Each structure stands twice: as C-alpha cells, then as structure tokens.
Amino acid sequence: MSLLPRTAEEFSSAEYWERFFKKRGERAFEWYGNYNKLCGVLHKYIKVQDKVLVVGCGNSELSEQLYDVGYKHLTNIDISETVVAHMNQRNAERRPDLTFHQVDATQTPYEDASFQAALDKGTLDAMASEEEGALARRMITEVGRVLKVGGRYVCVTLAQEAVIKLAVEHFVHMGWAVRLHCLQEERGKEEEDTFALPVFVLVCTKFRQPMPTPILEMCVGDDGAPVRHTQVCELLSAVREYQAYSVLRKRLRTSTDPGSSLSLTLCNAKTGLPRYTLTVQDCPPGAKVPRSNQFAIFIVPRGSETAWLYSSTEGRRQLAASANFRRLVIASMHRNQEYTDMQAVQSELSPVVMDLAPPGMPTNQQVPFLSVGGDLGWREEVSRGVSQLSGEYCVENVRGEDGELYRRLVFLSNISLVQSESRLIRSASSHKKKNKKKTKAAVTPSACLSVDSGFLCCAHHEVMVAGLSMLGVGTPQNKDVPVSVLLVGLGGGGLPQFLRDFVPDAAVEVVELDPVVLEVAKEWFGFRPDDRLTVTLGDGLERICFLEKEGGHLFDVIMFDVDNKDSSVGMSCPPAAFVETAVLQKVFNLLTPRGMFILNLVCRDPVLRKDVLERVKSVFPTVLSRKIAEEINEVLLCSREEKNAAHILPSLSQAAKNFQSMLSCDRTEPKRRPLIDIAEMIKDLKLE
C-alpha cells in the first residue's frame, strides 16, 4: 500500500512517479486492469494497423501485449526518465520496434494529425488533480491536435466526477462523439486489493465538422448496447449510478454486515423509471443457518411494500431471521411497471441478484425465490393527480396479505409512506351479482367497491378514538352530552368520519390545508361532510390562532394528525411549529374544562422527542402515551385536568367498557358495528 499516492495531487507529480517506478523496480504495475480485462474494448476501437500514441505508458505490460498480438505501430511516452529507460531495455531484444520516449504529454514533438488513436490508461486521472484541471486540459488538447479526423482518444479511467466532467465537456465542446464503457469485475474474480470503483473506458471520436448535437452514450461491458443521453449531466448521473452499484457490489461480495440494510434501485432500461428496489439483509453472526441456506430472494407482494415487515429495519431483520438464510435480498416492485407473473420476475432478477451473493458462495449454487402465497400480489391505480402543496399523488387499490382489499392515498414524493388508507367492501349491488366460482386471485372491479367507514386501518387512529374514553363518553352521567372535536389534518377522512358516524352526539370540525386532499377524500374515500362534520380549508395554526382570538368557541377534544413536509427534521408528524409552547398554550385555552389534546407523534430523534414531550408536559398537567407496535407512531393523550396518577389508569378500564357499549351503529346502509376494541387500544397506556 505504500506504493499508492497519499493524496490525489500526487497522481500528477513527476517526482512521485519517478520515486514510484524506482521503488517498484521491474514489477509491472497494471494500473486500472490488465490486458485481459481491457482487450475487448481496445480491439473494438483501435485497429491493428493504426498508429497509436500511448500516453503515460508507465511500466505497464499493456503495450507489450498489444504489440505481441499485432499492434506494431505503438509510440509510448512517459514523463519518467527511469521508466522509459527501463522499458526500452526490457524490450530491446524481443520487441525492437516498440519504442518508449520521455515526453511531456502536454507538449509533444509530433506533427498535427500524426496518429489514428491515442491510448491513455490512468494518465487523465493523474493530471486532473493538478492546477485545478488545467494540466489535464492541456494534455487532451494536445491529444486532439495529434489525432487524425476519425481518430479516437481511448482513455481508461475511474471516472471520478471532476475528471470525467472535465474530459466530456471538453470533447463535447470540440464537437466530438463521446462514449463510455463501464467494465465490471466478473463474478468470483473480485480481489481484496482491487478498486471498489469500476473501471471505465472513455472513447472520444474526432469529426471533420463538429457535431451540432452532442453524441453521448453509455455501454455496460465491452459489447453492451449503447444508451443515448441528451445532456452531459445525464451521462454523469449514469456514471455515478454504476459507481455506487460497483461499490455496493464489492462490499457485499467481500463481507457481510447484519447491522445494515443496503439498498439499490434497478431501473427500466428503456424508460429509466424505477422497477425494483433490492434491500440486502444478512443474518447476525452466530446464527445457526444450514450450509445449504446461503442466499435467497424474497419477493414482496405488490401493495405490501410499506408494511412494517418489509419497510423497516427491524421488520427486515425479523423477516431474514424467519427465512433463516445467510443473506436475504428483499425485492420490492414499483408503481407504473408491468409484471407478468412470478416466473417472469424471477427470470428478470436472476442475472442481477447473483452480483449480491454473499462472499464464498459457489457460482453454480441454486438461489431460491421466496414469496407470500406464491403470487405477486395485486395493485390497481384508480386515480392520479398533482397538488400544488404536496406534489404528485396517486390513489390505488391493493390486496392485503389478509386477502382484504384496501384503498390508499400516496404522495409520490415519499412512496414509502401511505398518507391514508381505508378498507374496501363490496357494495350491496355487487353482492347480488357475486360469482360463487370466483377464485382467490380474482378482484372485484372498483365500481363495485365502497369504503368501510367502520374500520380504521391505522392503529394510531384507533388509539386516538379510544382516548375519548378519558372524557367519560358512554358513562350514565354523560349520556346525551355532546362531544365537540377539532381535528387538524383530513387525509382520506377516515378518522373524522368514524367519529361522526359512531361516537354519539359528536360534532367534528376538520381543518385541512390542501383543497386537493379534500376532493380526493370525497371522490375516492367516501368522505361526506354534513352539519355534524364540517371542513375548514386553511392553515391549522392560523385556524387555532383565530379561534383563540375570537373566543367563545371551546372544544372537548383537539387532535393533531398532520404530516411534516420537511424531511430534514427528525419528526415526520406533526410539523415542528405545531408543538411550540405558544401553540400548545393556545390549544389548552381552546379546550373545555374536561378537554383533551390528542397528538399523533412520529419522531425518530430521541432527543427531539424528549424536547417535545417536555414542552407538552409544561402545558398539560396529565399526559399519557401509547406507542404503536411495529410503527414509529405514538399517541399522546393530554388532559387539561390534573388527574390522580394512582387512579387514572385503573379507572380507564371501566371507562373503555362504557365507551365501547355506547358506540352507535353506522347511520348508513347496511348498518354495521364499528370494528374497534377500545380496551385493547388503551391497555398499554403509559403515564409520562
């Protein structure tokens, strides 16, 4: 390792290379790969009869090997006097026509248009770090001068961002055609001391007349089909993607890491749209895994991607432990992509996933594909649109792993998060037409489905409803006493509609910032406002400030169930401004004497969570919390009254029973009882 440069700048230092070759002696240093790795692409672009200038040849055996297979017109130049003398001496007898010259590549003595090809193996990379790239620009300008029309600059490079950007922009400006080949290590041939980054071969072709429109192409391997790009930034982005994949591939092929979940996205080759997301999960050391269980692929059913088992680190670890393989790759399918069947998915993924196999696994070992129920699941997009506030969204129907159908609202800026979800049931008319021979895979058409308003899909919504038992709802003394609720955040409208339909004498005002969300709730989630369920369009904080300033309007319950669009904060619900002390005090002032504040809190940052909790407790004398199993959500139930700590939790048990018995039947047809277990939702409450 002492032979490698300590800093990037040393790559371009003549003194460094002089010291390097003296220390290296006669041992060839195959910088960025040997002849066997490069020959396919070199023979494609450099003809045997071409006059070739080899720029920065070093003591590489590449020129010697090219000479031995018929390339007799090679002119090798290098800045190091030591290496030139050594290479001339080494080849004097066996290759008398193979010449080496001490020449500065930025100012060569050769005539214009002297060569059909220029071959550069790492010299561009070495020079690009010097003089802010000026040295490299002078070198490639000189290469352009000595090449004939139709000649090619063939450069073997690691394609670091600044280096490849410099070269590509230069040749595009000169009107040359630019093509990049990404050369990946063959499976099973990785070595610990090879570069993690892939080797690229940059091929730039000189034209008599500059090209009016840039020709920018990327190929994988030496004979891969070229993919055309329209802008330099697109080509550079493709380079970064291949580099990231190669680093990941090298890491996975040489080590295991059960503590991390490495992911990569595979895109559709034609459209460039994401097609699969692959997440790698290794078993912990010491796990008793059968020798035959080296590697497996798990296909996540469509529509289940956001489930805890597949979307969270803890869930994926549990899945891997249950599968009991040394390494499990969890494959998720993307929206707007067609998938024929499980066999087609396996055929498509098989060549790719072998790159992610654990170290030491035989190349000929069979890799099983695992799934739930043996099919791909089902997803149907029923609507798509754009909100000026939240961006592009889609409404989709999916079949859950329980066999039930669900409708979801998803904002595509965060596809891993389901904004709203409701269970679907067949409408009364579809029951009459139901085919008794219907198979499990068959799906009811969307027109025959309606939202089940008696079923809350989100556990935190169930806890928020169950929290009303702290008000004494359902007790004899509160019979026929109305319950007024202010809810900030509509979503699909499932929570406020449940409160209106099932909580006796409840009156709900919902504040929703996004008018598009309201329209989606009405059209696709069966949301029906009326005199007991009203919607105010506007900012939730402004509404709270207005109501407090106006005075005279108090609520028994104020709920915050609003997401945070700022992903840089470690709290995705609510926005930070909603839990500032001044806002919490306004909420307190808007509550009746028996009133409650209920907060859906989603906070990954433990320090931030502690700070939020301290602020809440500074305003509300009694705070209970309930964490949601297998989710980050927790619900805070905050009472305006100071309650006796010794009696509050035991008394809630009876209150829950009273509340459960008082939940009314849905006023819609067919009449249903709400599917919620109040006692279950409050049993794990914790007094903060």
Residue pairs with C-beta under 8 A, 6 or more apart in sequence:
3 20
3 23
3 24
3 29
5 11
5 16
8 129
9 129
9 130
10 16
11 122
11 125
11 126
11 127
11 129
12 126
12 127
12 128
12 129
12 130
12 135
13 130
14 79
14 80
17 58
17 78
17 79
17 80
17 83
17 126
18 80
18 81
18 82
20 29
21 58
21 59
21 80
21 82
21 83
21 86
22 82
24 59
26 59
26 86
26 90
27 59
28 59
28 60
28 61
29 58
29 59
29 60
30 60
30 61
30 62
31 58
31 60
31 121
31 122
32 121
32 122
32 156
32 157
32 158
32 195
32 199
33 156
33 183
33 199
34 61
34 62
35 61
35 62
35 65
35 66
37 183
37 199
38 62
38 121
38 156
38 183
38 201
39 65
40 221
40 222
40 223
41 154
41 181
41 183
41 201
41 203
41 222
42 66
42 119
42 154
42 201
44 222
44 223
45 117
45 152
45 154
45 203
46 52
46 71
46 116
46 117
46 119
46 152
46 154
47 116
47 117
48 69
48 70
48 71
48 72
49 73
50 71
50 73
50 115
50 116
50 117
51 73
51 75
51 114
51 115
51 116
51 117
52 66
52 71
52 73
52 74
52 75
52 115
52 116
52 117
52 118
52 119
53 75
53 77
53 108
53 110
53 114
53 115
53 117
53 118
53 119
53 143
53 146
54 62
54 63
54 74
54 75
54 76
54 77
54 118
54 119
54 120
54 121
55 77
55 105
55 118
55 119
55 120
55 123
55 139
55 143
56 77
56 78
56 79
56 105
56 120
56 121
56 122
56 123
56 126
57 63
57 76
57 77
57 78
57 83
57 87
57 100
57 121
58 78
58 80
58 83
58 121
58 122
59 83
59 86
59 87
60 121
62 119
62 121
63 74
63 76
63 98
64 91
64 95
64 98
66 74
67 74
67 95
67 97
67 98
68 95
72 97
74 98
74 99
75 99
75 101
75 110
75 115
76 87
76 98
76 99
76 100
76 101
77 100
77 101
77 102
77 103
77 105
77 108
78 84
78 87
78 100
78 101
78 102
78 103
79 102
79 103
79 104
79 105
80 102
81 102
83 100
84 100
84 101
84 102
87 100
88 99
88 100
91 98
91 100
103 109
105 123
105 127
105 139
105 142
105 143
106 127
106 135
106 138
106 139
106 142
107 138
107 142
108 142
108 146
110 146
111 146
112 145
112 146
113 146
113 147
113 148
113 149
113 151
114 146
114 148
115 146
115 147
115 148
115 151
116 147
116 148
116 150
116 151
116 152
117 147
117 151
117 152
117 153
117 154
118 143
118 146
118 147
118 151
118 152
118 153
118 154
119 154
119 155
120 143
120 153
120 154
120 155
120 156
120 157
121 155
121 156
122 156
122 157
123 139
123 155
124 136
124 139
124 140
124 155
124 157
124 163
124 167
124 202
125 157
125 158
125 160
125 163
127 135
127 136
127 139
128 135
128 136
128 160
128 162
128 163
128 166
130 136
133 162
133 166
136 163
136 166
136 167
137 166
137 170
140 153
140 167
140 170
140 171
141 170
143 153
144 153
144 171
144 174
144 176
144 206
147 153
147 206
148 206
149 206
149 207
149 208
150 205
150 206
150 207
151 205
151 206
152 203
152 204
152 205
152 206
153 171
153 202
153 203
153 204
153 206
154 201
154 202
154 203
155 167
155 201
155 202
155 203
155 204
156 199
156 200
156 201
157 163
157 164
157 167
157 199
157 200
157 201
157 202
158 195
158 197
158 198
158 199
158 200
159 180
159 197
159 200
159 202
159 239
159 243
161 236
161 239
161 240
164 180
164 200
164 202
164 236
164 239
165 232
165 236
167 202
167 204
168 178
168 202
168 216
168 232
168 235
168 236
169 232
171 178
171 204
172 178
172 214
172 216
172 232
174 206
174 210
175 207
175 209
175 210
175 211
175 212
176 204
176 205
176 206
176 207
176 210
176 211
177 204
177 205
177 207
177 211
177 215
177 217
178 202
178 203
178 204
178 214
178 215
178 216
178 217
178 235
179 202
179 203
179 204
179 205
179 215
179 216
179 217
179 218
179 219
179 226
180 200
180 201
180 202
180 203
180 217
180 218
180 219
180 235
180 238
180 239
181 200
181 201
181 203
181 219
181 220
181 221
181 222
181 224
182 198
182 199
182 200
182 218
182 219
182 220
182 221
182 239
182 242
183 198
183 199
183 200
183 201
183 221
183 222
184 198
184 220
184 221
184 246
184 249
185 194
185 198
185 250
187 253
187 354
187 355
187 357
187 363
188 363
190 250
190 253
190 254
192 254
194 250
196 246
196 247
196 250
196 251
197 243
197 246
197 247
198 242
198 243
198 246
200 239
200 242
201 222
214 230
214 231
214 232
215 228
216 228
216 229
216 230
216 231
216 232
216 234
216 235
217 226
217 227
217 228
217 229
218 226
218 227
218 229
218 235
218 238
218 239
219 225
219 226
219 227
220 242
227 238
227 269
229 235
229 238
244 264
245 264
248 262
248 264
249 355
249 356
251 257
251 262
252 262
252 280
252 327
252 355
252 356
252 357
252 358
253 355
253 356
253 357
253 359
254 359
255 359
256 282
256 326
256 327
256 358
256 359
257 282
258 281
258 282
258 283
258 284
258 285
258 317
261 279
261 280
261 281
261 313
261 316
262 279
262 280
263 277
263 278
263 279
263 280
264 277
264 278
265 274
265 276
265 277
265 278
266 274
266 275
266 276
266 277
266 278
266 352
267 273
267 274
267 275
268 274
268 275
268 337
273 334
273 336
273 337
274 334
274 337
275 333
275 334
275 337
276 331
276 332
276 333
276 334
276 349
277 331
277 332
277 334
278 329
278 330
278 331
278 352
278 353
278 356
279 316
279 329
279 330
279 332
280 327
280 328
280 329
280 330
280 356
281 316
281 317
281 319
281 320
281 327
281 328
281 329
281 330
282 320
282 326
282 327
282 328
282 358
283 289
283 320
283 321
283 324
283 325
283 326
283 327
283 328
287 321
287 324
289 324
289 325
289 326
290 324
293 324
293 325
293 326
294 325
294 326
294 327
294 357
294 358
294 361
294 365
295 325
295 326
295 327
295 328
295 329
295 357
295 358
295 361
295 365
295 367
296 323
296 325
296 327
296 328
296 329
296 367
296 368
296 369
296 370
297 328
297 329
297 331
297 346
297 349
297 353
297 367
297 368
297 369
297 370
298 319
298 323
298 328
298 329
298 330
298 331
298 369
298 370
298 371
299 331
299 333
299 342
299 345
299 369
299 370
299 371
299 376
300 310
300 330
300 331
300 332
300 333
300 377
301 371
301 372
301 373
301 375
301 376
301 377
301 399
301 401
302 333
302 339
302 376
302 377
302 378
302 379
302 398
303 377
303 378
303 379
303 396
303 398
303 399
303 400
303 406
304 310
304 372
304 377
304 398
304 400
304 401
305 311
305 332
305 333
305 415
305 416
306 416
306 417
306 418
307 315
307 401
308 314
308 315
308 630
308 631
309 315
309 316
309 318
309 319
309 630
310 316
310 319
310 330
310 332
311 416
312 630
314 630
315 630
316 330
319 328
319 330
320 328
323 370
326 358
327 356
327 357
327 358
329 353
329 356
331 345
331 349
331 353
333 339
333 345
333 376
334 415
335 379
335 381
335 394
335 396
335 412
335 415
336 381
339 345
339 376
341 375
341 376
342 369
342 371
342 374
342 375
342 376
345 369
345 376
346 369
349 369
350 367
353 367
354 363
354 367
357 367
372 401
373 401
375 441
377 398
377 399
378 398
378 399
378 441
378 443
379 396
379 397
379 398
379 399
380 396
380 397
380 398
380 443
380 446
381 394
381 395
381 396
382 395
382 396
382 397
382 407
382 446
382 524
383 394
383 395
383 520
383 523
383 524
384 392
384 393
384 394
384 395
385 392
385 393
385 394
385 516
385 520
386 392
386 393
386 516
387 393
387 411
387 514
387 516
387 517
388 516
389 513
389 514
389 516
390 411
390 413
390 514
390 516
390 517
390 565
391 411
391 412
391 413
392 411
392 412
392 413
393 409
393 410
393 411
393 412
393 419
393 516
393 520
394 409
394 410
394 412
395 407
395 408
395 409
395 410
395 520
395 524
396 407
396 408
396 410
397 405
397 406
397 407
397 408
397 424
397 443
397 446
397 449
398 405
398 406
398 408
399 405
399 406
399 443
400 406
403 440
404 423
404 424
405 423
405 424
405 443
405 444
405 449
406 421
406 422
406 423
406 424
406 457
407 421
407 422
407 423
407 424
407 449
407 451
407 492
407 524
407 525
408 418
408 419
408 420
408 421
409 418
409 419
409 420
409 421
409 491
409 492
409 517
409 520
409 524
409 525
410 417
410 418
410 419
411 417
411 419
414 567
417 563
417 572
419 491
419 492
419 563
420 491
420 492
420 493
420 494
420 521
420 525
421 457
421 458
421 492
421 494
422 451
422 452
422 455
422 457
422 492
422 494
422 525
422 526
423 451
423 452
423 455
423 457
424 449
424 450
424 451
424 452
425 449
425 450
425 451
425 452
426 434
426 444
426 448
426 449
426 450
427 448
427 449
427 450
428 669
428 670
429 448
430 444
430 448
430 449
433 448
435 442
450 526
451 494
451 525
451 526
452 672
453 494
453 497
453 498
453 501
453 526
453 666
453 668
454 498
454 501
454 502
454 666
454 672
454 673
454 674
454 675
455 674
455 675
456 462
456 465
456 494
456 495
456 498
456 675
456 676
457 494
458 494
458 495
459 628
459 629
459 631
459 633
459 681
460 561
460 600
460 628
460 631
460 633
460 634
460 635
461 494
461 495
461 498
461 561
462 676
462 677
462 681
463 626
463 628
463 635
463 681
463 682
464 495
464 559
464 561
464 598
464 600
464 635
465 495
465 498
465 499
465 503
465 676
465 678
465 681
466 656
466 659
466 676
466 678
466 681
466 682
467 596
467 598
467 624
467 635
467 637
467 682
468 483
468 503
468 557
468 596
468 659
469 652
469 655
469 656
469 658
469 659
469 678
469 682
470 596
470 624
470 637
470 639
470 652
470 655
471 478
471 483
471 556
471 557
471 594
471 596
472 478
472 594
472 655
472 658
473 483
473 503
473 504
473 655
473 658
473 659
473 662
474 655
474 658
474 659
474 660
474 661
474 662
474 663
475 655
475 658
480 504
480 505
481 505
482 505
482 506
482 507
483 503
483 504
483 505
483 506
483 507
483 556
483 557
484 506
484 507
484 509
484 554
484 555
484 556
484 557
484 592
485 496
485 499
485 506
485 507
485 508
485 509
485 555
485 556
485 557
485 558
485 559
486 508
486 509
486 511
486 547
486 555
486 557
486 558
486 559
486 590
487 495
487 496
487 499
487 508
487 509
487 510
487 511
487 558
487 559
487 561
488 510
488 511
488 540
488 543
488 544
488 558
488 559
488 560
488 561
488 562
488 574
488 578
489 510
489 511
489 512
489 540
489 559
489 560
489 561
489 562
489 563
489 574
490 496
490 510
490 512
490 517
490 518
490 521
490 527
490 535
491 517
491 521
491 561
492 520
492 521
492 524
492 525
492 527
493 510
493 521
493 522
493 525
493 526
493 527
494 525
495 559
495 561
496 508
496 510
496 533
497 526
497 527
497 528
497 533
498 674
499 506
499 508
499 533
500 506
500 508
500 530
500 532
500 533
501 664
501 666
501 667
501 668
501 674
502 663
502 664
502 666
502 674
503 663
503 664
504 662
504 663
504 664
506 532
507 532
507 533
508 532
508 533
508 534
509 534
509 535
509 536
510 533
510 534
510 535
510 536
511 535
511 536
511 538
511 539
511 540
511 543
512 518
512 535
512 536
512 537
513 537
513 538
513 539
513 540
513 562
515 537
518 527
518 535
518 537
521 527
522 528
529 535
536 543
540 560
540 562
540 578
541 577
541 578
541 583
544 558
544 583
544 586
544 587
544 590
545 586
547 553
547 590
548 586
548 589
548 590
553 590
554 590
554 591
554 592
554 595
555 590
555 591
555 592
555 595
556 591
556 592
556 594
556 595
556 596
557 591
557 595
557 596
557 597
557 598
558 587
558 590
558 591
558 595
558 596
558 597
558 598
559 597
559 598
559 599
559 600
560 574
560 578
560 597
560 598
560 599
560 600
561 573
561 574
561 600
562 573
562 574
562 575
562 578
563 572
563 573
563 574
563 575
564 571
564 572
564 573
564 574
564 575
564 576
565 575
566 575
566 576
569 576
569 608
570 603
570 604
570 605
570 608
571 601
571 602
571 603
571 604
571 605
571 608
571 609
571 612
572 602
572 603
572 604
572 632
573 600
573 601
573 602
573 633
574 599
574 600
574 601
577 583
579 599
579 612
579 615
579 616
580 615
581 615
581 618
581 619
584 597
584 615
584 616
584 618
584 619
584 620
585 619
587 597
587 619
588 597
588 619
588 620
588 640
591 597
591 640
592 640
593 640
593 641
594 640
594 641
595 639
595 640
596 637
596 638
596 639
596 640
597 616
597 620
597 636
597 638
597 640
598 635
598 636
598 637
598 638
599 616
599 635
599 636
599 638
600 633
600 635
601 609
601 612
601 633
601 634
601 635
601 636
602 632
602 633
602 634
603 609
603 612
603 632
604 632
613 623
613 625
613 636
613 688
616 623
616 636
616 638
617 623
617 688
619 638
620 638
620 639
620 640
621 639
621 640
621 641
621 642
621 643
622 638
622 639
622 641
622 642
622 643
622 648
622 687
623 636
623 637
623 638
623 639
623 687
623 688
624 636
624 637
624 638
624 639
624 648
624 649
624 685
624 686
624 687
624 688
625 634
625 635
625 636
625 637
625 685
625 686
625 688
626 634
626 635
626 637
626 681
626 682
626 684
626 685
626 686
627 633
627 634
627 684
627 686
628 634
628 635
636 688
637 685
645 687
648 687
649 685
649 687
652 682
652 685
653 679
653 682
656 678
656 679
656 681
656 682
657 678
657 679
659 678
660 677
660 678
660 679
663 673
663 674
663 676
663 678
665 671
665 672
665 673
666 672
666 673
666 674
